[in-house]
Amino acid sequence: MKINITIEATPEEIREAMGLPDLRLFHEEVMKDLQARVKAAQDPKELMKIIFPGGDVGKTLWEQTIKNMSLLKPEFSIRPEKTDPDKQKNKS
């Protein structure tokens, strides 16, 4: 048996229903600050310091994280659908 439930709601309504905070103002402030810092960067090295705040250590950590994520194998497999024996008899 399958049951489908459709809920028509805006992201704001879902966030409110789940009790999650509204972070739009915080996000806007962070983005304004980031945009100002990127615009102020005069050379690529300054830009890299903004993107990787830990310097070479931060960059190396980021690269290792991406590499390790690519090596992960999913711990699940997709099983083929079970077939109903009665349906197979009808097909024959």
N, C-alpha and C positions, 0 to 999 in steps of 0.2 A: 504494500500500500504506500502510495506517495501522497504527501500533503504539501501543497505549496501555499505559502502565506506571502502576500504582497503588502508592503507598508509604504504608503506615500507620505514622505516627510522630508523636510529640508535637513541638511547636515546640522544646522543650529538646533532644530527640534530634537533630533536624535541625541545630540550632545547633552542637551538639557535633560532629556528623559533618563539618560544614563548617569547624570550627575557629574559630567565632566566639565572642567573649567573652560571658559571662553578665552582662548589665547591669541585672538586676532590682534589686539593692541600690542601685546608683547612681541608677536611675530613682526608686525610692521616696524616697531622700534629697532629690533635686531637687524632687519633688512636695510633700513635707512642707514644704520651705523656701518654695516658691512659694505654697502654701496659707496658711502663716503670714504671708507678706508681703501677700497679698491681704486676709486678715482684718484685718491691722493698718492697712490703708489707710482713712483716715477720710473722705476726699472723692474725687470722681471724678478730680481732677487727680493725686492720689497714685497712684491705680489706673492711670491712663494712663502714668505714669512707670515702673510695673512692667511693663506690657505693651509699651511702646515705650521701652526704656532710653536710646535716643539722643535723647530729647525730640522736638521737632518735626522734627529732621533724620531720626531713625529712623522716625517716622510717615510723613514724606514719601517716604522711600526705600521703605518697605513699600507705600505706595499706588502708587508708580511701578512697582514690581515686579509687582504684581497687574495693573495696567493693561497693561504690556508683555506679560505672559503671555496676556492675553485677545486681544491683537493677533496672536499667533503663529498661523501656519497650518501644519497638518501637512505634512510633506514627503513623505508617502506617500499612495497612493490604494489603495482596495480594488478589485482587478480582479475582473471577473465570472468565475465558474468556467468553465473550458474545458469545452466539451461534446464528448462522444465522437460522431463522425459515425455510427458503427454504431448507437448508442442512438437517435439521431434518426430513422434509417431505420426502426427497429422501431416507433417511435411512430406513424409515418405509416400 
